[in-house]
Amino acid sequence: MFAKNGASNQQEPPHAPASVPSPASAPAPGTLMVDLSQDRVGEFRGEWCGKWSLRPVGGGVEWTAAPEDVRPADPIQRLRAELTRANRRSRGELL
């Protein structure tokens, strides 16, 4: 127990509980990510209410994904996404 009235303590104070792991840190905007729940590649746009917003690389409607369902795109996935963007740009489509 802890001593009272200024006497030295014989025991150390109880330790704080183990810290809760921090949630996945958000990547930089524009980073290509893969949403595993939908098997889609998109650009990271931001975070809102614990969800990450992703946008299709070739343009389109943004969607939200849980951070635990998202991972960085592999090199081949990045290449495909960039090729899609280049093809749409060459056809004059809005991005």
Summary of the structure (lengths in Angstrom):
residues: 95
radius of gyration: 23.5
end to end distance: 67.1
largest distance: 81.8
contacts: 211
relative contact order: 0.17
helix: 20%
strand: 26%
